[in-house]
Amino acid sequence: MNDLPKFGYIPISHVAKYFGVCEVTIRRWVARNEFPHPEYFSDGATRFDAKEVWIWIEKRKAERDEHKARSDLKFKQMVETRKRNTREKKNQAA
């Protein structure tokens, strides 16, 4: 299964395969509250709500993009500071 369904309930095996991790990793994420908790059905099946998984994915993407934007800003500030320091040193030498 390469794609994750957008709705319904998904077995842990499909979730793990989608993320390229083992089922134990998914269970560990759940135990650490780092991943949506599954639903437990009366027949003993454990499934994840696809909508909750997709919300988690979108949240992670937003966090990643925000982190990248902050990193890019810090890099730009560092470059500008170095340029300013270089100009100041040249002006002092002249």
Secondary structure as UniProt FT lines:
FT   STRAND          9..11
FT   HELIX           12..19
FT   HELIX           23..31
FT   TURN            32..33
FT   STRAND          39..40
FT   TURN            42..43
FT   STRAND          46..49
FT   HELIX           50..93
//
